[in-house]
Amino acid sequence: MSPRSGRPCVGERLRIRQVKSGLGAQRKQRDTLRALGLKHHQDQVVQPDNRAIRGMIHAVAHLVEVEEVGQDG
């Protein structure tokens, strides 16, 4: 993310990996995992770096690991 504008820099993406199971989590958290594209434990996806995605990650931070990747992913 650009430190001044809060907007993502061109080409920034996030690799999101589910490290804990959604079983036993609240329904809303399971729905958030699904919205991020994570279907099962140890699944990983690459998403654009924006506020909506960051908000979803914040809601399930205890279930996922995140790393920033370049444009090539």
Predicted model as a PDB file, atoms N, CA, C, CB and O in Angstrom, pLDDT in the B-factor column:
MODEL        1                                                                  
ATOM      1  N   MET A   1       0.832  -1.182   0.000  1.00 55.00           N  
ATOM      2  CA  MET A   1       0.000   0.000   0.000  1.00 55.00           C  
ATOM      3  C   MET A   1       0.871   1.237   0.000  1.00 55.00           C  
ATOM      4  CB  MET A   1      -0.944   0.002   1.200  1.00 55.00           C  
ATOM      5  O   MET A   1       1.934   1.271   0.619  1.00 55.00           O  
ATOM      6  N   SER A   2       0.411   2.236  -0.693  1.00 58.00           N  
ATOM      7  CA  SER A   2       1.100   3.510  -0.703  1.00 58.00           C  
ATOM      8  C   SER A   2       0.922   4.175   0.653  1.00 58.00           C  
ATOM      9  CB  SER A   2       0.577   4.417  -1.840  1.00 58.00           C  
ATOM     10  O   SER A   2      -0.209   4.303   1.120  1.00 58.00           O  
ATOM     11  N   PRO A   3       2.006   4.604   1.302  1.00 57.00           N  
ATOM     12  CA  PRO A   3       1.885   5.157   2.646  1.00 57.00           C  
ATOM     13  C   PRO A   3       1.113   6.467   2.702  1.00 57.00           C  
ATOM     14  CB  PRO A   3       3.241   5.364   3.222  1.00 57.00           C  
ATOM     15  O   PRO A   3       0.513   6.780   3.731  1.00 57.00           O  
ATOM     16  N   ARG A   4       1.115   7.230   1.634  1.00 57.00           N  
ATOM     17  CA  ARG A   4       0.434   8.524   1.659  1.00 57.00           C  
ATOM     18  C   ARG A   4      -1.047   8.424   1.347  1.00 57.00           C  
ATOM     19  CB  ARG A   4       1.081   9.459   0.685  1.00 57.00           C  
ATOM     20  O   ARG A   4      -1.873   8.947   2.095  1.00 57.00           O  
ATOM     21  N   SER A   5      -1.384   7.778   0.287  1.00 60.00           N  
ATOM     22  CA  SER A   5      -2.777   7.768  -0.160  1.00 60.00           C  
ATOM     23  C   SER A   5      -3.585   6.633   0.439  1.00 60.00           C  
ATOM     24  CB  SER A   5      -2.832   7.680  -1.655  1.00 60.00           C  
ATOM     25  O   SER A   5      -4.815   6.684   0.436  1.00 60.00           O  
ATOM     26  N   GLY A   6      -2.917   5.607   0.955  1.00 61.00           N  
ATOM     27  CA  GLY A   6      -3.642   4.451   1.456  1.00 61.00           C  
ATOM     28  C   GLY A   6      -4.120   3.539   0.339  1.00 61.00           C  
ATOM     29  O   GLY A   6      -4.747   2.511   0.593  1.00 61.00           O  
ATOM     30  N   ARG A   7      -3.824   3.915  -0.892  1.00 62.00           N  
ATOM     31  CA  ARG A   7      -4.223   3.101  -2.039  1.00 62.00           C  
ATOM     32  C   ARG A   7      -3.125   2.095  -2.350  1.00 62.00           C  
ATOM     33  CB  ARG A   7      -4.519   3.988  -3.279  1.00 62.00           C  
ATOM     34  O   ARG A   7      -1.953   2.346  -2.070  1.00 62.00           O  
ATOM     35  N   PRO A   8      -3.496   0.965  -2.922  1.00 54.00           N  
ATOM     36  CA  PRO A   8      -2.461  -0.002  -3.280  1.00 54.00           C  
ATOM     37  C   PRO A   8      -1.615   0.519  -4.435  1.00 54.00           C  
ATOM     38  CB  PRO A   8      -3.089  -1.353  -3.649  1.00 54.00           C  
ATOM     39  O   PRO A   8      -2.114   1.214  -5.320  1.00 54.00           O  
ATOM     40  N   CYS A   9      -0.347   0.179  -4.418  1.00 59.00           N  
ATOM     41  CA  CYS A   9       0.522   0.499  -5.549  1.00 59.00           C  
ATOM     42  C   CYS A   9       0.137  -0.413  -6.704  1.00 59.00           C  
ATOM     43  CB  CYS A   9       2.041   0.335  -5.176  1.00 59.00           C  
ATOM     44  O   CYS A   9      -0.380  -1.511  -6.496  1.00 59.00           O  
ATOM     45  N   VAL A  10       0.385   0.038  -7.893  1.00 57.00           N  
ATOM     46  CA  VAL A  10       0.023  -0.736  -9.083  1.00 57.00           C  
ATOM     47  C   VAL A  10       0.719  -2.093  -9.031  1.00 57.00           C  
ATOM     48  CB  VAL A  10       0.406   0.030 -10.387  1.00 57.00           C  
ATOM     49  O   VAL A  10       1.933  -2.175  -8.847  1.00 57.00           O  
ATOM     50  N   GLY A  11      -0.059  -3.144  -9.193  1.00 63.00           N  
ATOM     51  CA  GLY A  11       0.508  -4.479  -9.250  1.00 63.00           C  
ATOM     52  C   GLY A  11       0.656  -5.177  -7.905  1.00 63.00           C  
ATOM     53  O   GLY A  11       1.054  -6.341  -7.873  1.00 63.00           O  
ATOM     54  N   GLU A  12       0.349  -4.506  -6.786  1.00 92.00           N  
ATOM     55  CA  GLU A  12       0.485  -5.170  -5.493  1.00 92.00           C  
ATOM     56  C   GLU A  12      -0.627  -6.187  -5.311  1.00 92.00           C  
ATOM     57  CB  GLU A  12       0.467  -4.146  -4.345  1.00 92.00           C  
ATOM     58  O   GLU A  12      -1.795  -5.932  -5.604  1.00 92.00           O  
ATOM     59  N   ARG A  13      -0.226  -7.329  -4.825  1.00 96.00           N  
ATOM     60  CA  ARG A  13      -1.183  -8.407  -4.585  1.00 96.00           C  
ATOM     61  C   ARG A  13      -0.835  -9.065  -3.264  1.00 96.00           C  
ATOM     62  CB  ARG A  13      -1.176  -9.449  -5.749  1.00 96.00           C  
ATOM     63  O   ARG A  13       0.280  -8.921  -2.763  1.00 96.00           O  
ATOM     64  N   LEU A  14      -1.787  -9.783  -2.707  1.00 97.00           N  
ATOM     65  CA  LEU A  14      -1.602 -10.478  -1.441  1.00 97.00           C  
ATOM     66  C   LEU A  14      -1.820 -11.971  -1.638  1.00 97.00           C  
ATOM     67  CB  LEU A  14      -2.560  -9.926  -0.366  1.00 97.00           C  
ATOM     68  O   LEU A  14      -2.805 -12.386  -2.248  1.00 97.00           O  
ATOM     69  N   ARG A  15      -0.905 -12.773  -1.123  1.00 98.00           N  
ATOM     70  CA  ARG A  15      -1.089 -14.223  -1.116  1.00 98.00           C  
ATOM     71  C   ARG A  15      -1.667 -14.565   0.256  1.00 98.00           C  
ATOM     72  CB  ARG A  15       0.278 -15.007  -1.402  1.00 98.00           C  
ATOM     73  O   ARG A  15      -1.042 -14.308   1.286  1.00 98.00           O  
ATOM     74  N   ILE A  16      -2.854 -15.141   0.256  1.00 98.00           N  
ATOM     75  CA  ILE A  16      -3.563 -15.452   1.487  1.00 98.00           C  
ATOM     76  C   ILE A  16      -3.657 -16.960   1.609  1.00 98.00           C  
ATOM     77  CB  ILE A  16      -4.973 -14.797   1.514  1.00 98.00           C  
ATOM     78  O   ILE A  16      -4.131 -17.636   0.696  1.00 98.00           O  
ATOM     79  N   ARG A  17      -3.203 -17.491   2.744  1.00 98.00           N  
ATOM     80  CA  ARG A  17      -3.232 -18.935   2.963  1.00 98.00           C  
ATOM     81  C   ARG A  17      -3.999 -19.229   4.238  1.00 98.00           C  
ATOM     82  CB  ARG A  17      -1.798 -19.519   3.039  1.00 98.00           C  
ATOM     83  O   ARG A  17      -3.744 -18.628   5.282  1.00 98.00           O  
ATOM     84  N   GLN A  18      -4.937 -20.154   4.147  1.00 98.00           N  
ATOM     85  CA  GLN A  18      -5.698 -20.555   5.323  1.00 98.00           C  
ATOM     86  C   GLN A  18      -4.858 -21.546   6.121  1.00 98.00           C  
ATOM     87  CB  GLN A  18      -7.077 -21.176   4.923  1.00 98.00           C  
ATOM     88  O   GLN A  18      -4.496 -22.607   5.612  1.00 98.00           O  
ATOM     89  N   VAL A  19      -4.547 -21.204   7.372  1.00 98.00           N  
ATOM     90  CA  VAL A  19      -3.692 -22.062   8.197  1.00 98.00           C  
ATOM     91  C   VAL A  19      -4.457 -22.776   9.301  1.00 98.00           C  
ATOM     92  CB  VAL A  19      -2.584 -21.244   8.806  1.00 98.00           C  
ATOM     93  O   VAL A  19      -3.926 -23.695   9.925  1.00 98.00           O  
ATOM     94  N   LYS A  20      -5.686 -22.368   9.549  1.00 96.00           N  
ATOM     95  CA  LYS A  20      -6.527 -23.055  10.523  1.00 96.00           C  
ATOM     96  C   LYS A  20      -7.873 -23.345   9.889  1.00 96.00           C  
ATOM     97  CB  LYS A  20      -6.695 -22.213  11.815  1.00 96.00           C  
ATOM     98  O   LYS A  20      -8.322 -22.622   9.000  1.00 96.00           O  
ATOM     99  N   SER A  21      -8.498 -24.387  10.342  1.00 95.00           N  
ATOM    100  CA  SER A  21      -9.778 -24.790   9.795  1.00 95.00           C  
ATOM    101  C   SER A  21     -10.881 -23.805  10.180  1.00 95.00           C  
ATOM    102  CB  SER A  21     -10.133 -26.189  10.270  1.00 95.00           C  
ATOM    103  O   SER A  21     -10.852 -23.205  11.255  1.00 95.00           O  
ATOM    104  N   GLY A  22     -11.835 -23.655   9.295  1.00 94.00           N  
ATOM    105  CA  GLY A  22     -12.990 -22.817   9.572  1.00 94.00           C  
ATOM    106  C   GLY A  22     -14.045 -23.529  10.397  1.00 94.00           C  
ATOM    107  O   GLY A  22     -15.007 -22.909  10.848  1.00 94.00           O  
ATOM    108  N   LEU A  23     -13.869 -24.834  10.598  1.00 94.00           N  
ATOM    109  CA  LEU A  23     -14.819 -25.576  11.423  1.00 94.00           C  
ATOM    110  C   LEU A  23     -14.750 -25.051  12.851  1.00 94.00           C  
ATOM    111  CB  LEU A  23     -14.526 -27.106  11.380  1.00 94.00           C  
ATOM    112  O   LEU A  23     -13.663 -24.890  13.405  1.00 94.00           O  
ATOM    113  N   GLY A  24     -15.869 -24.794  13.425  1.00 94.00           N  
ATOM    114  CA  GLY A  24     -15.911 -24.274  14.779  1.00 94.00           C  
ATOM    115  C   GLY A  24     -15.870 -22.754  14.825  1.00 94.00           C  
ATOM    116  O   GLY A  24     -16.114 -22.154  15.872  1.00 94.00           O  
ATOM    117  N   ALA A  25     -15.562 -22.130  13.694  1.00 94.00           N  
ATOM    118  CA  ALA A  25     -15.561 -20.664  13.632  1.00 94.00           C  
ATOM    119  C   ALA A  25     -16.999 -20.185  13.448  1.00 94.00           C  
ATOM    120  CB  ALA A  25     -14.643 -20.144  12.468  1.00 94.00           C  
ATOM    121  O   ALA A  25     -17.882 -20.957  13.075  1.00 94.00           O  
ATOM    122  N   GLN A  26     -17.213 -18.915  13.712  1.00 96.00           N  
ATOM    123  CA  GLN A  26     -18.546 -18.347  13.532  1.00 96.00           C  
ATOM    124  C   GLN A  26     -18.937 -18.383  12.065  1.00 96.00           C  
ATOM    125  CB  GLN A  26     -18.602 -16.908  14.064  1.00 96.00           C  
ATOM    126  O   GLN A  26     -18.077 -18.352  11.185  1.00 96.00           O  
ATOM    127  N   ARG A  27     -20.224 -18.448  11.805  1.00 97.00           N  
ATOM    128  CA  ARG A  27     -20.736 -18.537  10.429  1.00 97.00           C  
ATOM    129  C   ARG A  27     -20.220 -17.375   9.576  1.00 97.00           C  
ATOM    130  CB  ARG A  27     -22.281 -18.547  10.428  1.00 97.00           C  
ATOM    131  O   ARG A  27     -19.838 -17.564   8.421  1.00 97.00           O  
ATOM    132  N   LYS A  28     -20.212 -16.186  10.151  1.00 97.00           N  
ATOM    133  CA  LYS A  28     -19.759 -15.003   9.423  1.00 97.00           C  
ATOM    134  C   LYS A  28     -18.293 -15.135   9.001  1.00 97.00           C  
ATOM    135  CB  LYS A  28     -19.947 -13.749  10.282  1.00 97.00           C  
ATOM    136  O   LYS A  28     -17.918 -14.697   7.914  1.00 97.00           O  
ATOM    137  N   GLN A  29     -17.472 -15.735   9.854  1.00 97.00           N  
ATOM    138  CA  GLN A  29     -16.064 -15.935   9.526  1.00 97.00           C  
ATOM    139  C   GLN A  29     -15.905 -16.988   8.430  1.00 97.00           C  
ATOM    140  CB  GLN A  29     -15.277 -16.347  10.778  1.00 97.00           C  
ATOM    141  O   GLN A  29     -15.061 -16.838   7.547  1.00 97.00           O  
ATOM    142  N   ARG A  30     -16.698 -18.036   8.480  1.00 97.00           N  
ATOM    143  CA  ARG A  30     -16.647 -19.052   7.417  1.00 97.00           C  
ATOM    144  C   ARG A  30     -17.072 -18.435   6.081  1.00 97.00           C  
ATOM    145  CB  ARG A  30     -17.560 -20.265   7.769  1.00 97.00           C  
ATOM    146  O   ARG A  30     -16.491 -18.735   5.038  1.00 97.00           O  
ATOM    147  N   ASP A  31     -18.085 -17.576   6.126  1.00 97.00           N  
ATOM    148  CA  ASP A  31     -18.535 -16.898   4.904  1.00 97.00           C  
ATOM    149  C   ASP A  31     -17.439 -15.979   4.356  1.00 97.00           C  
ATOM    150  CB  ASP A  31     -19.819 -16.086   5.180  1.00 97.00           C  
ATOM    151  O   ASP A  31     -17.275 -15.858   3.142  1.00 97.00           O  
ATOM    152  N   THR A  32     -16.700 -15.340   5.248  1.00 98.00           N  
ATOM    153  CA  THR A  32     -15.607 -14.458   4.833  1.00 98.00           C  
ATOM    154  C   THR A  32     -14.491 -15.260   4.179  1.00 98.00           C  
ATOM    155  CB  THR A  32     -15.060 -13.670   6.034  1.00 98.00           C  
ATOM    156  O   THR A  32     -13.933 -14.834   3.167  1.00 98.00           O  
ATOM    157  N   LEU A  33     -14.157 -16.421   4.748  1.00 97.00           N  
ATOM    158  CA  LEU A  33     -13.152 -17.287   4.127  1.00 97.00           C  
ATOM    159  C   LEU A  33     -13.579 -17.661   2.717  1.00 97.00           C  
ATOM    160  CB  LEU A  33     -12.926 -18.558   4.973  1.00 97.00           C  
ATOM    161  O   LEU A  33     -12.766 -17.645   1.792  1.00 97.00           O  
ATOM    162  N   ARG A  34     -14.836 -17.994   2.553  1.00 97.00           N  
ATOM    163  CA  ARG A  34     -15.357 -18.381   1.242  1.00 97.00           C  
ATOM    164  C   ARG A  34     -15.298 -17.199   0.268  1.00 97.00           C  
ATOM    165  CB  ARG A  34     -16.807 -18.900   1.370  1.00 97.00           C  
ATOM    166  O   ARG A  34     -14.965 -17.366  -0.905  1.00 97.00           O  
ATOM    167  N   ALA A  35     -15.628 -15.997   0.774  1.00 97.00           N  
ATOM    168  CA  ALA A  35     -15.591 -14.795  -0.073  1.00 97.00           C  
ATOM    169  C   ALA A  35     -14.166 -14.476  -0.529  1.00 97.00           C  
ATOM    170  CB  ALA A  35     -16.179 -13.590   0.683  1.00 97.00           C  
ATOM    171  O   ALA A  35     -13.962 -13.935  -1.616  1.00 97.00           O  
ATOM    172  N   LEU A  36     -13.187 -14.814   0.304  1.00 98.00           N  
ATOM    173  CA  LEU A  36     -11.792 -14.618  -0.076  1.00 98.00           C  
ATOM    174  C   LEU A  36     -11.334 -15.663  -1.095  1.00 98.00           C  
ATOM    175  CB  LEU A  36     -10.899 -14.668   1.162  1.00 98.00           C  
ATOM    176  O   LEU A  36     -10.278 -15.510  -1.707  1.00 98.00           O  
ATOM    177  N   GLY A  37     -12.120 -16.719  -1.277  1.00 97.00           N  
ATOM    178  CA  GLY A  37     -11.764 -17.768  -2.233  1.00 97.00           C  
ATOM    179  C   GLY A  37     -11.111 -18.963  -1.581  1.00 97.00           C  
ATOM    180  O   GLY A  37     -10.600 -19.843  -2.274  1.00 97.00           O  
ATOM    181  N   LEU A  38     -11.117 -19.013  -0.239  1.00 97.00           N  
ATOM    182  CA  LEU A  38     -10.497 -20.124   0.482  1.00 97.00           C  
ATOM    183  C   LEU A  38     -11.563 -21.178   0.768  1.00 97.00           C  
ATOM    184  CB  LEU A  38      -9.827 -19.635   1.808  1.00 97.00           C  
ATOM    185  O   LEU A  38     -12.541 -20.916   1.467  1.00 97.00           O  
ATOM    186  N   LYS A  39     -11.359 -22.368   0.221  1.00 95.00           N  
ATOM    187  CA  LYS A  39     -12.385 -23.402   0.320  1.00 95.00           C  
ATOM    188  C   LYS A  39     -12.085 -24.455   1.371  1.00 95.00           C  
ATOM    189  CB  LYS A  39     -12.558 -24.066  -1.002  1.00 95.00           C  
ATOM    190  O   LYS A  39     -12.999 -25.114   1.866  1.00 95.00           O  
ATOM    191  N   HIS A  40     -10.812 -24.622   1.720  1.00 94.00           N  
ATOM    192  CA  HIS A  40     -10.460 -25.645   2.688  1.00 94.00           C  
ATOM    193  C   HIS A  40      -9.136 -25.297   3.350  1.00 94.00           C  
ATOM    194  CB  HIS A  40     -10.385 -27.025   2.020  1.00 94.00           C  
ATOM    195  O   HIS A  40      -8.426 -24.393   2.909  1.00 94.00           O  
ATOM    196  N   HIS A  41      -8.817 -26.016   4.401  1.00 95.00           N  
ATOM    197  CA  HIS A  41      -7.575 -25.824   5.147  1.00 95.00           C  
ATOM    198  C   HIS A  41      -6.377 -25.966   4.218  1.00 95.00           C  
ATOM    199  CB  HIS A  41      -7.476 -26.833   6.310  1.00 95.00           C  
ATOM    200  O   HIS A  41      -6.354 -26.856   3.367  1.00 95.00           O  
ATOM    201  N   GLN A  42      -5.383 -25.098   4.373  1.00 96.00           N  
ATOM    202  CA  GLN A  42      -4.155 -25.062   3.574  1.00 96.00           C  
ATOM    203  C   GLN A  42      -4.372 -24.582   2.134  1.00 96.00           C  
ATOM    204  CB  GLN A  42      -3.534 -26.432   3.551  1.00 96.00           C  
ATOM    205  O   GLN A  42      -3.452 -24.661   1.320  1.00 96.00           O  
ATOM    206  N   ASP A  43      -5.546 -24.097   1.815  1.00 97.00           N  
ATOM    207  CA  ASP A  43      -5.804 -23.516   0.499  1.00 97.00           C  
ATOM    208  C   ASP A  43      -5.152 -22.140   0.450  1.00 97.00           C  
ATOM    209  CB  ASP A  43      -7.342 -23.421   0.205  1.00 97.00           C  
ATOM    210  O   ASP A  43      -5.039 -21.474   1.479  1.00 97.00           O  
ATOM    211  N   GLN A  44      -4.725 -21.708  -0.725  1.00 97.00           N  
ATOM    212  CA  GLN A  44      -4.180 -20.366  -0.838  1.00 97.00           C  
ATOM    213  C   GLN A  44      -4.652 -19.707  -2.123  1.00 97.00           C  
ATOM    214  CB  GLN A  44      -2.654 -20.400  -0.786  1.00 97.00           C  
ATOM    215  O   GLN A  44      -4.866 -20.366  -3.140  1.00 97.00           O  
ATOM    216  N   VAL A  45      -4.809 -18.385  -2.051  1.00 98.00           N  
ATOM    217  CA  VAL A  45      -5.258 -17.597  -3.189  1.00 98.00           C  
ATOM    218  C   VAL A  45      -4.427 -16.320  -3.251  1.00 98.00           C  
ATOM    219  CB  VAL A  45      -6.782 -17.272  -3.086  1.00 98.00           C  
ATOM    220  O   VAL A  45      -3.804 -15.916  -2.270  1.00 98.00           O  
ATOM    221  N   VAL A  46      -4.432 -15.701  -4.419  1.00 97.00           N  
ATOM    222  CA  VAL A  46      -3.799 -14.397  -4.585  1.00 97.00           C  
ATOM    223  C   VAL A  46      -4.904 -13.408  -4.913  1.00 97.00           C  
ATOM    224  CB  VAL A  46      -2.689 -14.419  -5.706  1.00 97.00           C  
ATOM    225  O   VAL A  46      -5.666 -13.602  -5.860  1.00 97.00           O  
ATOM    226  N   GLN A  47      -4.985 -12.343  -4.119  1.00 97.00           N  
ATOM    227  CA  GLN A  47      -6.019 -11.329  -4.268  1.00 97.00           C  
ATOM    228  C   GLN A  47      -5.363  -9.964  -4.428  1.00 97.00           C  
ATOM    229  CB  GLN A  47      -6.984 -11.337  -3.055  1.00 97.00           C  
ATOM    230  O   GLN A  47      -4.222  -9.774  -4.007  1.00 97.00           O  
ATOM    231  N   PRO A  48      -6.068  -9.012  -5.032  1.00 96.00           N  
ATOM    232  CA  PRO A  48      -5.530  -7.655  -5.123  1.00 96.00           C  
ATOM    233  C   PRO A  48      -5.467  -7.022  -3.732  1.00 96.00           C  
ATOM    234  CB  PRO A  48      -6.393  -6.785  -6.076  1.00 96.00           C  
ATOM    235  O   PRO A  48      -6.265  -7.348  -2.854  1.00 96.00           O  
ATOM    236  N   ASP A  49      -4.522  -6.128  -3.548  1.00 95.00           N  
ATOM    237  CA  ASP A  49      -4.354  -5.447  -2.268  1.00 95.00           C  
ATOM    238  C   ASP A  49      -5.225  -4.196  -2.256  1.00 95.00           C  
ATOM    239  CB  ASP A  49      -2.860  -5.087  -2.015  1.00 95.00           C  
ATOM    240  O   ASP A  49      -4.857  -3.165  -2.819  1.00 95.00           O  
ATOM    241  N   ASN A  50      -6.383  -4.299  -1.608  1.00 96.00           N  
ATOM    242  CA  ASN A  50      -7.253  -3.139  -1.471  1.00 96.00           C  
ATOM    243  C   ASN A  50      -7.933  -3.167  -0.104  1.00 96.00           C  
ATOM    244  CB  ASN A  50      -8.306  -3.103  -2.605  1.00 96.00           C  
ATOM    245  O   ASN A  50      -7.788  -4.131   0.648  1.00 96.00           O  
ATOM    246  N   ARG A  51      -8.663  -2.122   0.208  1.00 96.00           N  
ATOM    247  CA  ARG A  51      -9.254  -2.000   1.540  1.00 96.00           C  
ATOM    248  C   ARG A  51     -10.292  -3.085   1.825  1.00 96.00           C  
ATOM    249  CB  ARG A  51      -9.891  -0.637   1.696  1.00 96.00           C  
ATOM    250  O   ARG A  51     -10.386  -3.567   2.953  1.00 96.00           O  
ATOM    251  N   ALA A  52     -11.056  -3.464   0.836  1.00 97.00           N  
ATOM    252  CA  ALA A  52     -12.080  -4.490   1.044  1.00 97.00           C  
ATOM    253  C   ALA A  52     -11.444  -5.823   1.428  1.00 97.00           C  
ATOM    254  CB  ALA A  52     -12.939  -4.658  -0.222  1.00 97.00           C  
ATOM    255  O   ALA A  52     -11.885  -6.485   2.367  1.00 97.00           O  
ATOM    256  N   ILE A  53     -10.407  -6.205   0.695  1.00 97.00           N  
ATOM    257  CA  ILE A  53      -9.714  -7.461   0.983  1.00 97.00           C  
ATOM    258  C   ILE A  53      -9.029  -7.385   2.336  1.00 97.00           C  
ATOM    259  CB  ILE A  53      -8.687  -7.784  -0.116  1.00 97.00           C  
ATOM    260  O   ILE A  53      -9.079  -8.341   3.109  1.00 97.00           O  
ATOM    261  N   ARG A  54      -8.381  -6.241   2.636  1.00 97.00           N  
ATOM    262  CA  ARG A  54      -7.722  -6.077   3.937  1.00 97.00           C  
ATOM    263  C   ARG A  54      -8.727  -6.184   5.080  1.00 97.00           C  
ATOM    264  CB  ARG A  54      -6.994  -4.727   4.002  1.00 97.00           C  
ATOM    265  O   ARG A  54      -8.408  -6.738   6.132  1.00 97.00           O  
ATOM    266  N   GLY A  55      -9.933  -5.661   4.886  1.00 97.00           N  
ATOM    267  CA  GLY A  55     -10.974  -5.756   5.911  1.00 97.00           C  
ATOM    268  C   GLY A  55     -11.405  -7.194   6.152  1.00 97.00           C  
ATOM    269  O   GLY A  55     -11.617  -7.607   7.292  1.00 97.00           O  
ATOM    270  N   MET A  56     -11.533  -7.955   5.064  1.00 98.00           N  
ATOM    271  CA  MET A  56     -11.892  -9.364   5.199  1.00 98.00           C  
ATOM    272  C   MET A  56     -10.784 -10.137   5.902  1.00 98.00           C  
ATOM    273  CB  MET A  56     -12.179  -9.981   3.824  1.00 98.00           C  
ATOM    274  O   MET A  56     -11.055 -11.002   6.735  1.00 98.00           O  
ATOM    275  N   ILE A  57      -9.533  -9.821   5.563  1.00 98.00           N  
ATOM    276  CA  ILE A  57      -8.403 -10.484   6.219  1.00 98.00           C  
ATOM    277  C   ILE A  57      -8.401 -10.181   7.708  1.00 98.00           C  
ATOM    278  CB  ILE A  57      -7.072 -10.044   5.587  1.00 98.00           C  
ATOM    279  O   ILE A  57      -8.133 -11.062   8.525  1.00 98.00           O  
ATOM    280  N   HIS A  58      -8.700  -8.938   8.063  1.00 98.00           N  
ATOM    281  CA  HIS A  58      -8.733  -8.546   9.481  1.00 98.00           C  
ATOM    282  C   HIS A  58      -9.770  -9.374  10.246  1.00 98.00           C  
ATOM    283  CB  HIS A  58      -9.050  -7.033   9.619  1.00 98.00           C  
ATOM    284  O   HIS A  58      -9.546  -9.742  11.399  1.00 98.00           O  
ATOM    285  N   ALA A  59     -10.900  -9.662   9.604  1.00 98.00           N  
ATOM    286  CA  ALA A  59     -11.971 -10.411  10.267  1.00 98.00           C  
ATOM    287  C   ALA A  59     -11.592 -11.863  10.543  1.00 98.00           C  
ATOM    288  CB  ALA A  59     -13.224 -10.370   9.422  1.00 98.00           C  
ATOM    289  O   ALA A  59     -12.119 -12.476  11.472  1.00 98.00           O  
ATOM    290  N   VAL A  60     -10.684 -12.416   9.745  1.00 98.00           N  
ATOM    291  CA  VAL A  60     -10.290 -13.820   9.911  1.00 98.00           C  
ATOM    292  C   VAL A  60      -8.785 -13.965  10.114  1.00 98.00           C  
ATOM    293  CB  VAL A  60     -10.728 -14.639   8.698  1.00 98.00           C  
ATOM    294  O   VAL A  60      -8.201 -14.986   9.750  1.00 98.00           O  
ATOM    295  N   ALA A  61      -8.164 -12.952  10.692  1.00 98.00           N  
ATOM    296  CA  ALA A  61      -6.697 -12.922  10.837  1.00 98.00           C  
ATOM    297  C   ALA A  61      -6.158 -14.122  11.611  1.00 98.00           C  
ATOM    298  CB  ALA A  61      -6.270 -11.639  11.539  1.00 98.00           C  
ATOM    299  O   ALA A  61      -5.031 -14.555  11.372  1.00 98.00           O  
ATOM    300  N   HIS A  62      -6.951 -14.663  12.533  1.00 97.00           N  
ATOM    301  CA  HIS A  62      -6.506 -15.807  13.324  1.00 97.00           C  
ATOM    302  C   HIS A  62      -6.565 -17.120  12.540  1.00 97.00           C  
ATOM    303  CB  HIS A  62      -7.349 -15.924  14.576  1.00 97.00           C  
ATOM    304  O   HIS A  62      -6.101 -18.151  13.027  1.00 97.00           O  
ATOM    305  N   LEU A  63      -7.128 -17.090  11.340  1.00 97.00           N  
ATOM    306  CA  LEU A  63      -7.264 -18.293  10.522  1.00 97.00           C  
ATOM    307  C   LEU A  63      -6.372 -18.292   9.280  1.00 97.00           C  
ATOM    308  CB  LEU A  63      -8.696 -18.454  10.104  1.00 97.00           C  
ATOM    309  O   LEU A  63      -6.242 -19.315   8.608  1.00 97.00           O  
ATOM    310  N   VAL A  64      -5.760 -17.150   8.974  1.00 98.00           N  
ATOM    311  CA  VAL A  64      -5.000 -17.030   7.732  1.00 98.00           C  
ATOM    312  C   VAL A  64      -3.611 -16.433   7.959  1.00 98.00           C  
ATOM    313  CB  VAL A  64      -5.767 -16.179   6.735  1.00 98.00           C  
ATOM    314  O   VAL A  64      -3.343 -15.799   8.980  1.00 98.00           O  
ATOM    315  N   GLU A  65      -2.738 -16.657   6.973  1.00 98.00           N  
ATOM    316  CA  GLU A  65      -1.435 -15.997   6.891  1.00 98.00           C  
ATOM    317  C   GLU A  65      -1.429 -15.210   5.589  1.00 98.00           C  
ATOM    318  CB  GLU A  65      -0.235 -17.036   6.951  1.00 98.00           C  
ATOM    319  O   GLU A  65      -1.979 -15.652   4.581  1.00 98.00           O  
ATOM    320  N   VAL A  66      -0.800 -14.033   5.622  1.00 97.00           N  
ATOM    321  CA  VAL A  66      -0.802 -13.159   4.457  1.00 97.00           C  
ATOM    322  C   VAL A  66       0.623 -12.741   4.130  1.00 97.00           C  
ATOM    323  CB  VAL A  66      -1.690 -11.921   4.699  1.00 97.00           C  
ATOM    324  O   VAL A  66       1.412 -12.447   5.027  1.00 97.00           O  
ATOM    325  N   GLU A  67       0.947 -12.715   2.851  1.00 96.00           N  
ATOM    326  CA  GLU A  67       2.238 -12.173   2.432  1.00 96.00           C  
ATOM    327  C   GLU A  67       2.019 -11.359   1.167  1.00 96.00           C  
ATOM    328  CB  GLU A  67       3.290 -13.311   2.195  1.00 96.00           C  
ATOM    329  O   GLU A  67       1.206 -11.721   0.316  1.00 96.00           O  
ATOM    330  N   GLU A  68       2.748 -10.260   1.051  1.00 95.00           N  
ATOM    331  CA  GLU A  68       2.658  -9.421  -0.131  1.00 95.00           C  
ATOM    332  C   GLU A  68       3.503 -10.031  -1.234  1.00 95.00           C  
ATOM    333  CB  GLU A  68       3.110  -7.974   0.175  1.00 95.00           C  
ATOM    334  O   GLU A  68       4.627 -10.473  -0.995  1.00 95.00           O  
ATOM    335  N   VAL A  69       2.963 -10.052  -2.427  1.00 93.00           N  
ATOM    336  CA  VAL A  69       3.688 -10.565  -3.577  1.00 93.00           C  
ATOM    337  C   VAL A  69       3.650  -9.515  -4.672  1.00 93.00           C  
ATOM    338  CB  VAL A  69       3.089 -11.911  -4.071  1.00 93.00           C  
ATOM    339  O   VAL A  69       2.801  -8.624  -4.662  1.00 93.00           O  
ATOM    340  N   GLY A  70       4.563  -9.622  -5.604  1.00 81.00           N  
ATOM    341  CA  GLY A  70       4.622  -8.672  -6.711  1.00 81.00           C  
ATOM    342  C   GLY A  70       3.537  -8.949  -7.727  1.00 81.00           C  
ATOM    343  O   GLY A  70       2.651  -9.774  -7.504  1.00 81.00           O  
ATOM    344  N   GLN A  71       3.618  -8.260  -8.829  1.00 73.00           N  
ATOM    345  CA  GLN A  71       2.628  -8.373  -9.891  1.00 73.00           C  
ATOM    346  C   GLN A  71       2.599  -9.769 -10.499  1.00 73.00           C  
ATOM    347  CB  GLN A  71       2.904  -7.350 -10.970  1.00 73.00           C  
ATOM    348  O   GLN A  71       1.540 -10.252 -10.899  1.00 73.00           O  
ATOM    349  N   ASP A  72       3.759 -10.418 -10.570  1.00 66.00           N  
ATOM    350  CA  ASP A  72       3.828 -11.743 -11.198  1.00 66.00           C  
ATOM    351  C   ASP A  72       3.265 -12.844 -10.323  1.00 66.00           C  
ATOM    352  CB  ASP A  72       5.250 -12.072 -11.550  1.00 66.00           C  
ATOM    353  O   ASP A  72       3.034 -13.950 -10.811  1.00 66.00           O  
ATOM    354  N   GLY A  73       3.035 -12.577  -9.028  1.00 57.00           N  
ATOM    355  CA  GLY A  73       2.364 -13.489  -8.118  1.00 57.00           C  
ATOM    356  C   GLY A  73       3.141 -14.667  -7.715  1.00 57.00           C  
ATOM    357  O   GLY A  73       2.653 -15.495  -6.946  1.00 57.00           O  
TER     358      GLY A  73                                                      
ENDMDL                                                                          
END                                                                             
